Amino acid sequence: MQVPNALEGQYAELILKSMIYGFHSTAILVTNPDGVVLVANKIAALGFPDMTVESVKGMNFLDMAPKEWALERIEFMKLAIERKHPLLVIEVLDGTRLCSTISPIEIPAEGDSQWILLFTVEQITPMKLQWLRKTKSPEELIDAKFIDLGPLSALTPRELEVLALMGHGLRQKQIAEKLHRSVSTIDRHRERIGEKLGITDRIDLVAMAREAALEVVDATRTNTPFGHSYD
């Protein structure tokens, strides 16, 4: 599917590209309802391994990302169109907590209408995440089941829980009580986490967990690695 007729033409294309390419700290892309990318800025393209602004155009999510992840996003798009209202999706990509806003845009066409989806993807802090959970309804805010833990994929579910709780400011004794484990067991988990991530300082581990805005429930979600290189 190509860009809808209402968006064709040099003037309309210039406006669209200027809007999208002008953002340097926010990932932005436009797709059709089937998950085919119509246009994307550099940050959005970099979210898919080995993709560029030019090569990502015309590609389907199913061709660039794990199948389960892609199908879930396509379902989110259909839901946004059905509700005719932006949908906020909380997810993790490459080990970073993100909030993706999927906005359905109806394009008038001869005898019918077509839809495109505008994605804006931003990294969010634990404070912003907490605010969203308090102020948004379940119809507006959805948690993705399929995530990409990136470098955190090396951790076991229990280690993810421990790291998430460290990021929430809990001490080892508090974590042990919450997870019904001994302090020595939690300490061993912390040591293994540091070894796997190459971070031995507890303060640095806490900073990493906070930057990723990890939640304990992330340990129960399905990790679908995108295949980024961490060498």
C-alpha positions, 0 to 999 in steps of 0.5 A, spaced: 500 500 500 502 506 498 501 513 501 494 515 500 491 519 495 490 525 500 497 525 502 500 524 495 503 530 491 510 534 493 507 539 497 503 534 502 509 529 502 514 535 504 509 537 510 509 530 512 517 529 512 518 535 515 514 534 521 517 527 522 524 528 520 524 534 525 524 530 531 531 528 534 529 526 540 522 522 539 521 516 534 516 517 529 513 513 524 507 512 520 504 506 517 498 503 514 493 498 518 497 492 516 503 494 519 507 497 513 511 503 514 510 509 510 515 514 513 519 514 519 524 518 522 531 516 523 530 514 531 524 510 529 528 506 523 534 505 528 529 501 533 529 496 527 536 492 526 540 494 520 534 499 518 535 506 515 530 511 514 530 509 506 530 502 507 524 501 512 519 505 508 515 500 505 517 494 510 512 491 514 513 490 521 512 482 520 519 483 516 523 487 521 521 484 528 519 478 531 512 475 529 509 475 536 511 483 537 509 485 530 502 481 530 501 485 537 502 492 534 498 490 528 492 489 533 493 495 537 493 499 530 486 496 529 484 497 536 486 504 535 482 505 529 476 501 532 476 506 537 477 512 533 482 515 539 489 515 540 492 508 544 498 509 549 502 502 549 507 501 555 512 497 552 520 495 553 524 495 547 532 494 547 531 494 555 528 501 555 521 503 557 517 506 552 510 509 551 508 509 544 502 513 542 498 510 536 494 515 533 489 513 528 488 518 522 482 518 517 484 520 510 478 521 506 478 518 499 473 517 493 467 513 496 470 511 502 476 513 507 482 510 508 486 510 515 493 511 517 497 510 524 501 515 527 506 512 532 510 517 537 515 513 541 518 516 547 522 514 553 519 515 560 521 515 567 519 511 573 515 518 575 512 519 568 510 511 568 507 512 575 503 518 573 500 515 567 498 509 571 494 513 575 491 518 570 489 513 564 484 508 564 485 501 561 481 503 555 487 508 554 493 505 557 495 498 555 501 494 557 504 490 551 505 482 552 511 482 548 517 486 549 524 486 548 529 486 554 535 487 550 541 486 554 537 485 560 535 478 556 541 475 560 537 475 566 533 470 569 525 472 571 528 472 578 534 476 577 529 481 573 525 482 579 530 483 584 533 488 579 526 492 578 526 492 586 533 495 586 530 500 581 524 502 586 529 504 591 528 497 596 534 495 600 536 487 600 532 486 606 526 489 603 527 485 597 528 479 601 521 480 604 517 482 598 520 476 594 520 471 600 527 469 600 533 470 604 538 476 604 543 472 602 539 469 596 538 476 594 545 478 595 547 472 590 542 474 585 545 481 585 552 479 584 550 474 578 546 480 575 552 485 576 556 479 573 551 478 567 551 486 565 558 487 567 556 492 572 559 491 579 557 497 583 550 497 586 549 504 585 550 503 577 545 497 577 540 501 581 541 507 576 540 502 570 534 499 573 531 506 574 533 508 567 529 502 564 523 504 569 523 496 570 517 493 573 517 487 577 511 484 572 516 485 566 519 478 569 512 475 567 512 478 560 514 474 553 521 477 551 522 477 544 529 479 542 530 484 536 537 482 535 540 488 536 548 487 537 551 489 544 558 488 542 
